[in-house]
Amino acid sequence: MGSWIAEEHANAVLEAVVEDNDKDILNWETRLRMAVEAAQVWFCYSNMYSFSLTFLACRYYMSNRLTEKSDVYSFGVVLLELITGKPIILKSLDNSNSHISQWVSFNLAKGDIRSTVDPRLKGDFNINSVWKAVEIAMACVSQTSSRRPTMNHVMMELNECLATETARRKENANEFETGDYVEMMTVNLHNDLSPQAR
């Protein structure tokens, strides 16, 4: 039940990204906020599921652990969709299908992180924030379940990504305001020094 609710929340997040148009594209900061919120929902319901199983015998521990790691994998796929703006299954020119994680892995092998990110963002993001988010997502979809992080760890890492991107946007906003101020002062100074008509 909890997993279903988490997946429904994730679907709503993805619809917001997929249905974006070029005029009103969700920026990188907004996508990270949505990812953090989705991770919190996922974490909340995963914990509720775990607590509901505490009365069961110890032999059920591993199956519970498997469910948790499976949830992490599912979230990783959602995160990749959020980062790339692409569907889970991609069709190539020769009509063969590949999983989104394979496509991302191929790009990363070439060191091509910018081509991995949704092109509609047009490079407007902190590259370190993107790298970390992609690394988190790829860790979540690891074929070896024991290598997948916990949702708590995922939330911590995504919050760091968000903090980095938020700081970048604030810095850019401050530079823009400073530039406007300097331009205004230059215009005023020029007007003051210009010869007045007699």
N, C-alpha and C positions, 0 to 999 in steps of 0.2 A: 504493500500500500504506500509506504513512505517513498520507496524508489519510484513508483509510478508518479507521485506528486512531483518529485524532483525532476523527472523526465518531462512532465508537462510544463514545468517552469522553464526548463531548458529549451523546449520547443518554441515557447513564446519569445524567448530571447533571440533564437535563430531566425524566427519569422521577421523580427524587427530589422535584422541585418540583411537578410535575403531580399526583403521587399523594399529596401532602401532604393532611392533613385539618386541620380547624380546631383540633384538640386538640394537634397536634404540627407546627406550621407552621415552615418554615425561615426564620429571621430574615434581615434584610438583610446582616448581617455574614457569616453562613454562606454566603449566595448569592454574595457577592463573593469569598469564599475559593474557592468552587467555580469561579467564573469565572476567577480568577487561575490556578488549577490547570489548567483546560481550556486557557487561553491558552498556558501553558507547554508542554503536550502538543502543541498545534497548532504552536507555534514550533519545538519540537524536531524534529518530523517534517517540517516545511516545510524546515528547514535540511538535514536528512538528504537530502531529495529534491533540494535545490539542489546539494549537494556531489556527488551521484551524477551530475549532469549536466555537471560542469566539463570533462569530456573531450570533450564534443560541440563541434561547430563554433559559431562566434559567431552564426550565423544562427538558432540555436535560443534565443538569449538572450531575445528578446521573448516567445516562447511560454512559457518558464519564468517570466518576469515575470508573464504573464497568469495562470498557475496560482497563483502566490503571491497575487495580488490577488483571485483567485476564492476562495481559502481564507479570506482576510480577510473577504470578503463573507459566506461561510457562517458564520464565527464571529460576525459581527455579528448575524445572524439568531438564532443560539443565544442571544446575550447579550440580545437583545430579549425572547425567550421567558422567559429567566431573570428579567428585570426586571418584566415585565408579568404573567407567569403565564398567558399566552394562547398559543394555537396559532399556527402560521405563517399560516394562512388563517382569517380571521374571517368569519362569516356575519352579515349585517345583518338587520333586521326584514323587509326586502323580498326576502330570500333572495339578495341579491347578495353576491358574495365580494370581500374586499379583503385585501391583503397586510398583515402585521403592521406593516411599516415605514410603510405609508400611514396606518394607524390611529394610530400614534405621531406621525407628522408632523402629522396633523390636530389632535391634542391639543396638541402643542407650539405650533402656530400660534395657539392660543387662550391660550397661556401656562399651560396646565393640566397641570402635571407630576404632581400628586398623583393625578389620575385615570388617569395613565399607569401608575403603579406598581401591582403586585398588591394589590388591596384587602384581601387576607387579612393583609397586614402592618400594617394599621390605623394607618398614619402613623408607625410606630415605626422611624424612620430619620433620618439626617442629610440634609437637603434638598440641600445642596451636593454630597454624595457621590452622591446619586441623579442630580442634573442632569449631573454629569460622566460618570457611567456611561452615561446615555442619549445624551449628545453623542458619546461614543466609539462606541457601537453604531450611531448614525445615520451617523457618518463612515464606518464599515466598510461600510455598505450603500449608500453613494453610487453612483448610476447611472454616474458617471464613474470608471472604475477608477483613474485617475491620482490622484484625490483621496482615495483610501482610504489610511489609515495602514499602516505596517508592523506586523507582529505584535509586534515588539520595542517599538514605541511604545505599542501597545495594552496590553501587559503593564505598562509603566511607569505609564500613566495609571490602570489598574485597581488597581495597588498603592497609588497615592495615594488612590483612593476608599476602599480597605480601611483605610488608616491613619486617615483622617478618621472613618470609622464606628467603628473600634475605640476611638479616643480618646473619642468621644461615649459609648459604652457604659461605658467605664471611669469617666468623669466621673459618669455617672448612678448607677453602682454605688457610688461614693464618697459621693455625696450621700445615697443611700439608707441607707448604713451610718452616716453622720453623723446623719441624722434619727433612726434607731433609737437611737443612743447618747444623743442629747439627750432623746428621749422617756423612755428608761430612767432618766436622771439626774433628770428632772422628777418621775417617779413616786416615785423613792427619796427625793427632797427633800420631796415632799408627805407621804410616810409618816413621815419623821423629824420634821416639824413638826406633824403631827396630834396632838391631845391624846390621851394614853394613858388607857385605862380604869383606874379605881382599884378 
